[in-house]
């Protein structure tokens, strides 16, 4: 436990941020999982909406600094490629 008041406060702030970041990352992973389940079911209408939701969640996390901008871009590219591959395989 820190002795200095500012260090105690910083510890509280860091813990709040950690919980918020963890919740946001968990939400992103949940949306991602749902996206790939929908794509595996080959539902084009739902998959486009799910992909949009996934991109939106990634962009919001990148803006807030939860994940880096390039990480968000990379994940969006990979998801789009995987969706295209699944769509191609189903046809």
Number of C-alpha atoms within 10 A of each C-alpha: 6 10 7 9 9 10 12 13 12 13 14 12 11 12 12 12 13 13 11 13 17 13 12 18 17 12 15 19 15 12 19 21 14 16 23 18 14 19 24 14 14 17 12 13 10 14 20 16 12 21 22 14 16 25 22 15 20 28 20 16 19 17 13 12 11 18 17 15 16 10 13 21 15 12 15 19 13 12 18 15 12 14 22 13 12 16 16 9 9 11 6
